[in-house]
Amino acid sequence: MNQTTPAIVAQSAVRRLPRVALWLLCLAYVLPGFVGRAPWRTNDMATFGYMVELAQGRSAWLRPTLQGQPPEIEALVPYWLGAWAIQLAPPSWPADFVARVPFMLLLAMALACTWYAVYYLARSPRAQPVAFAFGGEAKPTDYARAMADGGLLAMIACLGMAQLSHETTPALAQLAFTALAFFALAAMPYRTWLPAIGVVLGLAGLALSGAPTTAVLLGLGGAVVYFLDRNAQEPGEICDAPRSLRWSLAILLVTVAVAALAWSLDQWRWRIDLPDTDWTSLRNLARLLLWFTWPVWPLAVWTLWRWRRQLTSGSFGRHLALPLWFVGVALAATLTTDAADRSLMLALPAMATLAAFALPTLSRPVSALVDWFTLLFFTIFALMIWVVWVAAQTGVPRQPAANLARLLPGFMPSFDWLPFTVAVGASLVWVWLVKWRAGRHRSAIWKSLVLPAGGTALCWLLLMTLGLSAADFGRSYQPLVRNVDRAIRAQTPGRALPSCVEFDNLNRGQITAFQFHGGLVLKPARGAVQCPWLLVDTAKARPLLRAVDKSTWALKLGVRRRADNGEAIQLYQRIPQ
């Protein structure tokens, strides 16, 4: 019997979360944000641009480029997935939606892998609850299943994951492959071929998604965990040292092969950037860590405290070692890279696992505190979304309507029955869920995370239904492209698009937007080709070459909106010489 486990769980507390409810929750979280929108600025749109270039044969598959520019995040697999989807889909289907389909599946895979990772880690001997003197303790399989439900709820509840996990960027691919590698390492004591395939695909996919160093570190940590686990056993437990040693060597070989693959494809880049030590930078970093992983991080800290006897005994098992290593690597990447939020997202599957192991140790007052805080927070947030939507539609209340008009000048709200119906249905489900949680019924160990996960899914769904038109107006390039398109057609005989348009200082997202939304044929301004129009972003620090030469170009349009985040697009027409 494990004498150091703090988990005291009866069989009555490990009821399964109804599968239909779990599937509907995942569906309500995954689909909104992928359906019914245009690509967002800037990384979402830029990544889509590289996919289109690959799909149309204008770029090499091993060296993706966009107008001669390499991607800001050196990766291959995310661009390949989107390009293959565009090539396989019927030509009539919207390319931007088709490119999001693989990423929708990647998010679903991340959630599924997190569930199974928690399941297999909870089955390990040191994770089991205390055995009762007269029986009645939770059965291992039922206990593991209930813990996995709690881990999945914790994953969905993370506030910082909602937006980043619904963008077609390498960050989502990194999250999915990290979760796949995490699941594979967790399942190795119980399965053979599936974990073997999972660790190869997970580490290789992570390395080719822009994080080769992270992949190598995770692989090395997994090998060390199984090497140390080979002789660790509880009294009466059968030791399987040869199997653990074989797994350790196999993980090490896969890690070396993945490192060689990333090196051969020139995917290694030096991105280490030590954080600033000034107070403002440290405060911003601390704020990111606190809100991005809420409400998982307090539960993870609680797990470390309640399971401290295993941690300090020197014989703690893989159910704590693996999540801690994955979290540590992700936190190190967060502190040493400029993409802090995207690096921190890689810690969420492991942090959700640690949060799950806090559930069997929570007291009733703590669970009640979590419930009440969650209820108030998400109910108020959902009501605010509804109030802003009503104000946009009717102009009442005046202040939210005025704030929306100031933030999104030119935005014209519209009414659509389908998103409205979905939003109403989701709100009614939230009311029912609160009523169910407050009712008198047998408690399950995952009960404390039902409201956080449901509230996060509710608010995200409301934002992606009621607020989707406003989000598209503010976060897409479509309004900018429409303004430029009208200006060009007004000066063009027959209102036809020009043969080409020169550009200077445009970022990758802007280039993609003008090519995809506007149908423009862009050429770099430094090239030999002379086009009748010129597009520049004057907000950039780099000096413009001849863009301001008044003898060559005449200014026709200047666009600068509050929603454009510092972009100042100017359109020039060539003066006949």
C-alpha positions as CSV (number, residue, x, y, z in Angstrom):
1,M,0.0,0.0,0.0
2,N,1.2,3.5,-0.8
3,Q,1.8,5.2,2.5
4,T,2.5,8.6,1.1
5,T,-0.5,9.3,-1.0
6,P,-2.8,12.0,0.2
7,A,-5.7,10.9,-2.0
8,I,-8.6,9.4,0.0
9,V,-11.3,8.5,-2.5
10,A,-14.3,6.3,-2.2
11,Q,-15.9,4.4,-5.0
12,S,-18.9,6.6,-4.9
13,A,-16.8,9.6,-5.8
14,V,-15.4,8.3,-9.1
15,R,-18.6,8.4,-11.2
16,R,-17.9,9.0,-14.9
17,L,-18.8,12.3,-16.3
18,P,-21.5,11.5,-18.9
19,R,-19.8,10.9,-22.2
20,V,-22.5,12.9,-24.1
21,A,-21.9,15.9,-21.9
22,L,-18.2,15.6,-22.3
23,W,-18.3,15.4,-26.0
24,L,-20.7,18.3,-26.3
25,L,-18.5,20.4,-24.1
26,C,-15.5,19.6,-26.3
27,L,-17.5,20.4,-29.4
28,A,-18.7,23.7,-27.9
29,Y,-15.0,24.6,-27.2
30,V,-13.4,23.4,-30.4
31,L,-15.7,24.6,-33.2
32,P,-16.3,28.3,-32.2
33,G,-13.3,30.3,-33.5
34,F,-12.6,28.0,-36.4
35,V,-16.0,28.4,-38.2
36,G,-17.4,31.5,-39.8
37,R,-14.5,33.9,-39.6
38,A,-11.8,35.4,-41.7
39,P,-8.1,35.0,-40.9
40,W,-7.0,37.2,-38.0
41,R,-4.0,39.5,-37.9
42,T,-1.1,39.0,-37.9
43,N,0.2,35.5,-37.3
44,D,-3.0,33.8,-38.2
45,M,-3.1,35.5,-41.6
46,A,0.7,35.2,-42.2
47,T,0.6,31.4,-41.6
48,F,-2.2,31.1,-44.1
49,G,-0.2,33.0,-46.6
50,Y,2.6,30.4,-46.5
51,M,0.1,27.6,-46.8
52,V,-1.3,29.2,-50.0
53,E,2.2,29.7,-51.4
54,L,3.0,26.0,-50.9
55,A,-0.4,24.8,-52.2
56,Q,-0.1,26.8,-55.4
57,G,3.5,25.8,-56.0
58,R,5.1,29.2,-55.6
59,S,7.4,28.1,-52.7
60,A,9.6,25.2,-52.0
61,W,8.2,22.7,-49.4
62,L,11.4,22.6,-47.4
63,R,11.9,26.4,-47.6
64,P,8.5,28.1,-47.3
65,T,8.6,31.7,-48.4
66,L,6.1,34.5,-48.9
67,Q,7.3,37.1,-51.4
68,G,10.8,35.9,-50.8
69,Q,10.5,36.2,-47.0
70,P,10.9,33.2,-44.7
71,P,8.4,32.7,-41.9
72,E,9.0,34.4,-38.6
73,I,8.7,31.0,-36.9
74,E,10.8,28.5,-38.7
75,A,8.5,25.5,-39.0
76,L,7.4,23.0,-41.6
77,V,4.6,20.8,-40.4
78,P,1.9,23.5,-39.7
79,Y,2.4,25.0,-43.2
80,W,2.4,21.5,-44.8
81,L,-0.9,20.6,-43.1
82,G,-2.7,23.7,-44.3
83,A,-1.3,23.4,-47.8
84,W,-2.3,19.7,-48.2
85,A,-5.8,20.6,-47.0
86,I,-6.1,23.3,-49.6
87,Q,-4.8,21.0,-52.3
88,L,-7.2,18.1,-51.3
89,A,-10.3,20.2,-50.9
90,P,-12.7,21.0,-53.8
91,P,-11.7,24.3,-55.5
92,S,-15.1,25.9,-54.6
93,W,-14.5,25.6,-50.9
94,P,-13.0,28.7,-49.1
95,A,-9.3,28.2,-48.8
96,D,-9.1,30.0,-45.4
97,F,-11.7,27.6,-43.9
98,V,-10.1,24.5,-45.5
99,A,-6.7,25.5,-44.1
100,R,-8.2,25.6,-40.6
101,V,-9.6,22.1,-40.7
102,P,-6.3,20.3,-39.8
103,F,-5.8,22.7,-36.9
104,M,-9.3,22.0,-35.7
105,L,-8.3,18.3,-35.6
106,L,-5.0,19.3,-33.8
107,L,-6.9,21.0,-31.0
108,A,-9.2,18.0,-30.7
109,M,-6.1,15.7,-30.5
110,A,-4.6,17.9,-27.8
111,L,-7.7,17.5,-25.7
112,A,-7.9,13.8,-26.3
113,C,-4.2,13.2,-25.5
114,T,-4.5,15.2,-22.3
115,W,-7.4,13.0,-21.2
116,Y,-5.5,9.7,-21.9
117,A,-2.3,11.0,-20.4
118,V,-4.1,11.8,-17.1
119,Y,-5.8,8.4,-17.3
120,Y,-2.6,6.4,-17.6
121,L,-0.7,8.5,-15.0
122,A,-3.6,8.1,-12.5
123,R,-3.3,4.3,-13.0
124,S,0.3,4.3,-11.7
125,P,0.7,2.6,-8.3
126,R,1.9,5.8,-6.5
127,A,-1.0,7.8,-7.7
128,Q,-3.6,5.4,-6.3
129,P,-5.8,6.5,-3.3
130,V,-5.4,5.1,0.2
131,A,-6.9,1.6,0.6
132,F,-9.7,1.4,3.2
133,A,-9.5,-1.0,6.0
134,F,-12.9,-2.6,5.1
135,G,-12.8,-1.9,1.4
136,G,-14.9,0.6,-0.6
137,E,-12.0,2.6,-1.9
138,A,-12.1,3.7,-5.6
139,K,-11.2,1.0,-8.1
140,P,-8.0,1.9,-10.1
141,T,-9.7,2.0,-13.5
142,D,-12.7,4.0,-12.3
143,Y,-10.4,6.3,-10.3
144,A,-8.2,6.9,-13.4
145,R,-11.2,7.6,-15.6
146,A,-12.6,10.2,-13.2
147,M,-9.2,11.8,-12.8
148,A,-8.9,12.0,-16.6
149,D,-12.3,13.7,-16.8
150,G,-11.0,16.3,-14.3
151,G,-7.8,16.8,-16.3
152,L,-9.7,17.5,-19.5
153,L,-12.0,20.0,-17.7
154,A,-8.9,21.7,-16.3
155,M,-7.4,22.0,-19.7
156,I,-10.6,23.5,-21.2
157,A,-10.8,25.9,-18.2
158,C,-7.5,27.6,-18.9
159,L,-8.2,31.2,-19.9
160,G,-5.1,31.7,-22.0
161,M,-5.6,28.8,-24.3
162,A,-8.9,29.9,-25.9
163,Q,-7.7,32.4,-28.5
164,L,-4.3,30.9,-29.3
165,S,-5.7,27.4,-29.7
166,H,-8.1,28.6,-32.4
167,E,-5.5,30.3,-34.6
168,T,-3.8,28.5,-37.5
169,T,-0.3,29.1,-36.3
170,P,2.6,26.9,-35.4
171,A,1.7,27.5,-31.7
172,L,-1.3,25.2,-32.0
173,A,0.7,22.5,-33.7
174,Q,3.3,22.7,-30.9
175,L,0.5,22.3,-28.3
176,A,-0.9,19.3,-30.1
177,F,2.4,17.5,-30.6
178,T,3.4,18.3,-27.0
179,A,0.2,16.7,-25.7
180,L,0.8,13.7,-28.0
181,A,4.3,13.2,-26.6
182,F,3.0,13.6,-23.1
183,F,0.4,10.9,-23.7
184,A,2.9,8.6,-25.2
185,L,5.3,8.8,-22.3
186,A,2.4,8.4,-19.8
187,A,1.0,5.3,-21.6
188,M,4.3,3.4,-22.0
189,P,3.9,1.1,-19.0
190,Y,0.5,-0.1,-20.3
191,R,0.8,-0.1,-24.1
192,T,3.5,-0.8,-26.6
193,W,2.9,0.2,-30.2
194,L,0.6,3.2,-29.6
195,P,3.1,4.9,-27.3
196,A,6.0,4.1,-29.6
197,I,4.2,5.7,-32.5
198,G,3.1,8.6,-30.4
199,V,6.5,9.5,-29.0
200,V,8.0,9.4,-32.6
201,L,5.2,11.6,-34.1
202,G,5.0,13.8,-31.0
203,L,8.7,14.7,-30.8
204,A,9.2,14.9,-34.5
205,G,6.1,17.0,-35.1
206,L,7.1,19.3,-32.3
207,A,10.6,19.7,-33.7
208,L,9.3,20.5,-37.2
209,S,6.7,22.9,-35.8
210,G,9.3,25.4,-34.6
211,A,10.4,23.9,-31.3
212,P,13.2,21.5,-31.8
213,T,15.0,22.4,-28.6
214,T,11.8,21.8,-26.6
215,A,11.3,18.5,-28.3
216,V,14.8,17.3,-27.4
217,L,14.5,18.4,-23.8
218,L,11.2,16.7,-23.4
219,G,12.6,13.5,-24.9
220,L,15.6,13.6,-22.7
221,G,13.5,14.2,-19.6
222,G,11.2,11.3,-20.5
223,A,14.2,9.0,-20.9
224,V,15.5,10.0,-17.5
225,V,12.1,9.5,-15.8
226,Y,11.9,5.9,-17.1
227,F,15.5,5.2,-16.3
228,L,15.0,6.2,-12.7
229,D,11.6,4.5,-12.6
230,R,13.1,1.1,-13.4
231,N,13.8,0.2,-9.8
232,A,11.2,2.3,-8.0
233,Q,8.4,0.2,-6.6
234,E,6.0,0.0,-3.7
235,P,5.9,-2.9,-1.3
236,G,4.3,-5.8,-3.0
237,E,4.6,-4.2,-6.5
238,I,6.2,-6.3,-9.2
239,C,9.2,-4.5,-10.6
240,D,9.5,-4.4,-14.4
241,A,13.0,-3.0,-14.6
242,P,13.9,-4.4,-18.1
243,R,10.8,-2.9,-19.7
244,S,11.5,0.5,-18.1
245,L,15.1,0.4,-19.2
246,R,14.1,-0.6,-22.8
247,W,11.7,2.3,-22.9
248,S,14.3,4.7,-21.6
249,L,16.8,3.6,-24.3
250,A,14.1,3.8,-27.0
251,I,13.1,7.3,-26.0
252,L,16.8,8.4,-26.0
253,L,17.2,7.0,-29.6
254,V,14.1,8.7,-30.8
255,T,15.3,12.0,-29.3
256,V,18.7,11.7,-31.0
257,A,16.9,10.9,-34.3
258,V,14.6,13.8,-34.0
259,A,17.5,16.2,-33.2
260,A,19.3,14.9,-36.3
261,L,16.2,15.4,-38.4
262,A,15.7,19.0,-37.2
263,W,19.4,19.7,-37.9
264,S,19.3,18.2,-41.4
265,L,16.3,20.3,-42.3
266,D,17.9,23.5,-40.9
267,Q,15.2,23.9,-38.2
268,W,17.6,24.9,-35.4
269,R,17.6,28.6,-34.5
270,W,19.1,30.4,-31.6
271,R,16.1,32.1,-29.9
272,I,17.4,32.4,-26.4
273,D,16.6,35.9,-25.1
274,L,17.0,36.4,-21.4
275,P,14.2,38.4,-19.9
276,D,14.7,42.0,-18.8
277,T,15.2,42.5,-15.1
278,D,13.4,45.8,-14.8
279,W,10.2,46.0,-12.7
280,T,7.8,46.5,-15.6
281,S,9.0,43.4,-17.5
282,L,8.9,41.2,-14.4
283,R,5.4,42.5,-13.6
284,N,4.1,41.8,-17.1
285,L,5.6,38.3,-17.0
286,A,4.1,37.6,-13.6
287,R,0.8,38.8,-14.8
288,L,0.9,36.6,-17.8
289,L,1.8,33.5,-15.7
290,L,-1.1,34.3,-13.3
291,W,-4.0,34.9,-15.8
292,F,-2.9,32.7,-18.7
293,T,-3.0,29.5,-16.6
294,W,-5.9,30.4,-14.4
295,P,-7.6,28.4,-12.7
296,V,-5.1,25.6,-13.2
297,W,-2.0,27.0,-11.5
298,P,-3.5,27.3,-7.9
299,L,-4.6,23.6,-8.2
300,A,-1.2,22.6,-9.5
301,V,0.5,24.4,-6.5
302,W,-1.9,22.7,-4.2
303,T,-0.9,19.3,-5.7
304,L,2.7,20.0,-5.0
305,W,1.9,20.8,-1.4
306,R,-0.4,17.8,-0.7
307,W,1.9,15.3,-2.5
308,R,5.0,16.8,-1.0
309,R,5.8,13.6,0.9
310,Q,6.3,11.8,-2.3
311,L,8.3,14.6,-3.8
312,T,10.6,14.8,-0.8
313,S,11.0,11.1,-0.4
314,G,13.1,10.7,-3.5
315,S,10.9,7.9,-4.9
316,F,8.0,9.8,-6.4
317,G,6.7,8.2,-9.6
318,R,6.0,9.3,-13.1
319,H,2.6,10.7,-12.3
320,L,4.4,13.7,-10.8
321,A,7.8,13.5,-12.5
322,L,6.5,13.7,-16.1
323,P,4.1,16.6,-15.6
324,L,6.7,18.6,-13.6
325,W,9.3,18.1,-16.3
326,F,7.0,19.2,-19.1
327,V,5.9,22.2,-17.1
328,G,9.5,23.1,-16.3
329,V,10.6,23.0,-19.9
330,A,7.7,25.1,-21.0
331,L,8.3,27.7,-18.2
332,A,12.0,27.9,-19.2
333,A,10.9,28.5,-22.8
334,T,8.5,31.2,-21.6
335,L,11.3,33.0,-19.7
336,T,13.9,32.8,-22.5
337,T,11.9,33.5,-25.7
338,D,10.0,36.5,-27.0
339,A,6.9,34.4,-27.7
340,A,6.1,34.0,-24.0
341,D,2.4,33.3,-24.3
342,R,2.8,30.7,-27.1
343,S,5.6,29.0,-25.1
344,L,3.5,29.0,-21.9
345,M,0.7,27.3,-23.8
346,L,2.9,24.1,-24.1
347,A,2.7,23.8,-20.3
348,L,-1.1,23.5,-20.1
349,P,-1.5,19.7,-20.7
350,A,1.0,18.9,-17.9
351,M,-0.4,21.7,-15.6
352,A,-3.9,20.3,-16.2
353,T,-2.6,16.9,-15.1
354,L,-1.1,18.4,-11.9
355,A,-4.4,20.2,-11.3
356,A,-6.3,16.8,-11.6
357,F,-4.2,15.3,-8.9
358,A,-5.4,18.1,-6.6
359,L,-9.0,17.1,-6.9
360,P,-9.0,14.1,-4.5
361,T,-7.4,16.2,-1.8
362,L,-9.7,19.3,-1.9
363,S,-11.8,19.9,1.1
364,R,-15.5,20.9,0.8
365,P,-14.9,24.6,1.7
366,V,-12.2,24.9,-1.0
367,S,-14.5,23.3,-3.6
368,A,-17.3,25.6,-2.6
369,L,-15.0,28.7,-2.9
370,V,-13.9,27.6,-6.4
371,D,-17.6,27.1,-7.4
372,W,-18.7,30.5,-6.1
373,F,-15.8,32.4,-7.6
374,T,-16.3,30.7,-11.0
375,L,-20.0,31.3,-10.9
376,L,-19.7,35.0,-10.3
377,F,-16.8,35.6,-12.7
378,F,-18.2,33.8,-15.7
379,T,-21.8,34.9,-15.1
380,I,-20.8,38.5,-15.0
381,F,-18.5,38.1,-18.1
382,A,-21.3,36.4,-20.0
383,L,-23.8,39.2,-19.1
384,M,-21.3,41.8,-20.2
385,I,-21.1,40.1,-23.6
386,W,-24.9,40.1,-23.9
387,V,-25.1,43.8,-22.8
388,V,-22.5,44.9,-25.4
389,W,-24.3,42.9,-28.1
390,V,-27.7,44.4,-27.3
391,A,-26.1,47.9,-27.2
392,A,-24.6,47.3,-30.7
393,Q,-27.9,46.1,-32.0
394,T,-30.2,48.8,-30.4
395,G,-27.9,51.6,-29.2
396,V,-29.1,51.0,-25.6
397,P,-27.3,51.2,-23.1
398,R,-25.6,54.2,-24.6
399,Q,-22.2,53.9,-23.0
400,P,-21.4,50.4,-24.3
401,A,-22.6,51.4,-27.7
402,A,-20.4,54.5,-27.6
403,N,-17.4,52.5,-26.5
404,L,-17.9,50.0,-29.3
405,A,-18.2,52.8,-31.9
406,R,-15.0,54.4,-30.6
407,L,-13.0,51.2,-30.7
408,L,-14.4,50.1,-34.0
409,P,-15.1,53.1,-36.1
410,G,-17.1,52.2,-39.2
411,F,-18.4,49.0,-37.8
412,M,-22.0,48.2,-38.7
413,P,-23.6,45.5,-36.6
414,S,-25.9,42.9,-38.2
415,F,-28.3,40.3,-36.9
416,D,-28.1,36.6,-37.7
417,W,-30.5,34.1,-36.3
418,L,-28.1,31.1,-36.2
419,P,-25.4,32.6,-33.9
420,F,-28.2,34.2,-31.8
421,T,-29.9,30.9,-31.3
422,V,-26.6,29.1,-30.4
423,A,-25.8,31.9,-27.9
424,V,-29.2,31.6,-26.3
425,G,-29.0,27.9,-26.1
426,A,-25.5,28.0,-24.5
427,S,-26.7,30.6,-21.9
428,L,-29.6,28.3,-21.0
429,V,-27.3,25.4,-20.6
430,W,-25.1,27.5,-18.3
431,V,-28.1,28.3,-16.1
432,W,-29.0,24.5,-16.0
433,L,-25.3,23.7,-15.2
434,V,-25.3,26.1,-12.3
435,K,-28.5,24.7,-11.0
436,W,-27.2,21.2,-11.3
437,R,-24.0,22.0,-9.5
438,A,-25.9,23.7,-6.6
439,G,-28.3,20.7,-6.2
440,R,-28.0,17.9,-3.8
441,H,-26.5,14.9,-5.4
442,R,-23.6,12.5,-5.0
443,S,-20.4,14.4,-5.6
444,A,-17.7,13.3,-8.0
445,I,-14.0,14.3,-7.7
446,W,-14.2,16.2,-11.0
447,K,-17.1,18.4,-9.7
448,S,-14.9,21.4,-8.8
449,L,-13.9,21.9,-12.4
450,V,-17.3,21.6,-14.1
451,L,-18.1,25.3,-13.7
452,P,-14.7,26.6,-14.7
453,A,-14.7,24.5,-17.9
454,G,-18.3,25.3,-18.6
455,G,-17.8,29.0,-18.0
456,T,-14.8,29.2,-20.2
457,A,-16.5,27.3,-23.0
458,L,-19.7,29.5,-22.6
459,C,-17.8,32.8,-22.8
460,W,-15.7,31.7,-25.7
461,L,-18.8,30.5,-27.6
462,L,-20.6,33.8,-26.9
463,L,-17.6,35.8,-28.1
464,M,-17.5,33.7,-31.3
465,T,-21.2,34.0,-32.0
466,L,-22.6,37.3,-30.7
467,G,-19.2,39.1,-31.0
468,L,-17.9,37.4,-34.1
469,S,-18.8,40.2,-36.5
470,A,-17.2,42.8,-34.3
471,A,-14.1,40.5,-33.8
472,D,-13.8,40.0,-37.6
473,F,-14.1,43.8,-38.2
474,G,-11.4,44.6,-35.6
475,R,-9.1,41.6,-36.0
476,S,-9.2,40.8,-39.7
477,Y,-7.7,42.8,-42.6
478,Q,-10.9,42.8,-44.7
479,P,-12.0,46.4,-43.8
480,L,-8.5,47.6,-44.8
481,V,-8.4,45.7,-48.0
482,R,-11.9,46.9,-49.0
483,N,-10.8,50.6,-48.6
484,V,-7.8,50.0,-50.7
485,D,-9.8,48.1,-53.3
486,R,-12.4,50.9,-53.6
487,A,-9.6,53.5,-54.1
488,I,-7.9,51.5,-56.8
489,R,-11.1,50.7,-58.7
490,A,-12.2,54.3,-58.6
491,Q,-9.0,55.3,-60.5
492,T,-9.0,52.3,-62.9
493,P,-10.8,52.3,-66.2
494,G,-13.6,49.7,-66.2
495,R,-13.0,49.3,-62.4
496,A,-10.5,46.5,-63.1
497,L,-7.7,45.5,-60.8
498,P,-4.2,46.6,-61.9
499,S,-1.7,44.1,-63.4
500,C,0.5,44.5,-60.3
501,V,1.0,46.6,-57.2
502,E,4.3,47.4,-55.6
503,F,4.7,47.2,-51.9
504,D,7.2,48.3,-49.2
505,N,7.3,47.8,-45.5
506,L,4.3,45.5,-45.4
507,N,4.4,42.6,-42.9
508,R,3.6,39.1,-43.9
509,G,0.0,39.2,-42.7
510,Q,-0.6,42.4,-44.8
511,I,0.9,40.9,-47.9
512,T,-1.3,37.8,-47.5
513,A,-4.4,39.9,-46.9
514,F,-4.0,42.0,-50.0
515,Q,-3.3,38.9,-52.1
516,F,-6.1,36.8,-50.7
517,H,-8.9,39.3,-49.9
518,G,-8.0,41.8,-52.6
519,G,-6.8,39.6,-55.4
520,L,-3.8,41.9,-55.9
521,V,-0.6,40.8,-57.6
522,L,2.1,42.2,-55.3
523,K,5.7,42.9,-56.3
524,P,8.5,44.2,-54.0
525,A,9.2,47.8,-54.6
526,R,12.9,47.2,-54.8
527,G,12.4,45.0,-57.9
528,A,12.9,45.9,-61.5
529,V,9.1,45.8,-62.3
530,Q,7.3,49.1,-62.3
531,C,3.7,48.9,-61.3
532,P,1.0,51.6,-61.4
533,W,0.3,51.4,-57.7
534,L,2.3,51.3,-54.5
535,L,1.3,50.2,-51.0
536,V,3.4,51.1,-48.0
537,D,3.0,51.0,-44.2
538,T,4.4,54.2,-42.9
539,A,4.1,53.1,-39.3
540,K,7.2,50.9,-39.6
541,A,10.5,52.2,-38.2
542,R,12.5,51.2,-41.3
543,P,12.9,54.1,-43.7
544,L,10.9,53.9,-47.0
545,L,13.0,53.9,-50.1
546,R,11.4,56.0,-52.8
547,A,7.9,55.7,-51.5
548,V,7.7,59.4,-50.6
549,D,9.1,60.7,-53.8
550,K,6.5,63.2,-54.8
551,S,7.8,63.4,-58.4
552,T,7.1,59.7,-58.9
553,W,4.1,58.9,-56.7
554,A,0.8,60.7,-55.8
555,L,-0.9,59.8,-52.5
556,K,-4.4,58.5,-53.1
557,L,-5.4,57.0,-49.8
558,G,-4.3,56.9,-46.2
559,V,-5.9,54.4,-43.8
560,R,-5.3,54.4,-40.1
561,R,-7.9,52.9,-37.7
562,R,-7.8,52.4,-34.0
563,A,-8.4,48.7,-34.6
564,D,-5.4,48.5,-36.9
565,N,-2.9,48.3,-34.0
566,G,-0.5,51.0,-35.2
567,E,-0.8,50.2,-38.9
568,A,-0.8,53.2,-41.3
569,I,-1.4,52.0,-44.8
570,Q,-0.9,54.5,-47.7
571,L,-1.8,53.9,-51.3
572,Y,0.2,55.8,-54.0
573,Q,-0.5,56.0,-57.8
574,R,2.4,56.3,-60.2
575,I,2.6,59.7,-61.9
576,P,2.9,59.4,-65.7
577,Q,6.3,60.7,-66.8
